[in-house]
Amino acid sequence: MLPTSSKCLQGGGVVYAVVETSGRQYRVVEGEVVYTELQRGYNPGDEIVFDKVLLVRKDGEVLVGKPYVEGAKVSGVVVEHVRGPKLITIKFRPRKNSRKKIGHRQWYTAVKIEKIEA
């Protein structure tokens, strides 16, 4: 759900889109850096194109896809691959004197959105 206090919903003329990648949806704006799930096969500096565009808002007009907007695509440049914060999981078995502590850091890809076409 998009926030109602956002500048883009107040008629500010901001172009944005909702794209789907790796089974997740991201709201993107031109010039913004978005952290998506790890995009394998792309190196920093490579161009990436998201063609699964669910929604586009441009010039006060909203295009909603069924399920995707035809002819719409979002292009960007891979900035870097980064790791998120460490998440700690503890497994504890009562009365067995057994404890296991596991840490995990998820990989993300930073993508700078260059252009939204609809």
C-alpha angles and dihedrals in degrees: 000000000000118000113253093217092060117123091233092062092051093069095262093145095243113156114223139161139194112228132185122221131156090002093301133102124229130188108221135189127192112267094019126120113231125194109217132173113286110294105209118209095034125103127197108284095028120126116242126194124202109202097171096087114168100181138007129191113195130156092353091305122116120208115196120192129221087236097323133017108250115240094006122127138164120215128195145154125253107241101182147319111250138175123236127227120298114265116204122212121189122196113199126182112196119231092006099085087231123137131164126189117197128183126199134186118191121218118233134184119223110216124186109213110228106172141007114203125188 
